Amino acid sequence: MRIISKIFLFSILIISPLSGQESNAKISIKDTVELLIELKKEINKSQKLIKIQVFSGSRSKAIAVLNNFKNDFPSAGARIKYETPNYKVWTKPFKTRLEADRELIKIRKKYKSAFSFKP
């Protein structure tokens, strides 16, 4: 009986400090994530993406080409850009040359003077 009480007392002394420890570790990654998002935005702004120019010329012709282009390619995201002395119709930017070339093949079937470039 005496051995059992010693074992019981010994086990309580060993186990009680282990079970009494609690951990409240808080990891604050919100600031780090926000910093990474801001860095990614900066990189994306400075990254030269590939665009396709469909037309370059007068304003009235550019508007007509833009309207026709939007009807022909609604997902291309075209817009007019003014660079002295011409108005230009550009598509949305593409991240890779492969994406731009695939779209350019489709566009050139109707707009022969279209080409891709990095602004």
Phi, psi and omega in degrees: 000323181293323179292320180296318180293325177293317178297317179298313179297318179296317181293324177295318179295325181282316187282325185300318177293329180290320182278344182276351182274131176236149181238126176241061180278121177247128178253119181261096179257359182301314180295320180294318179295317179297322177296317178297322178296317178296319178297320179296320178297319179296318179296317180296325179293321183276347182286133179275108179267160183266133178238165176242128176263124183264326185208152172215124181171212184288162183296314183296318178291324179296319179295318179296316179296320179299314180297316178296319181296318179296326176290320182285322183227076184296335182271359184282344176062051183282155176207164178262136178235131179261120172230120187312131358261013187244154169264137184236143176256117181243152174270179175295158180285148177246143182282327183237156177296324181298314178300314182296318181294322177298316179291322180298322178299317179294316184292322183294342177297329180250325183246093188295333185270006181291145177208159179260153182199165172251116181291000000 
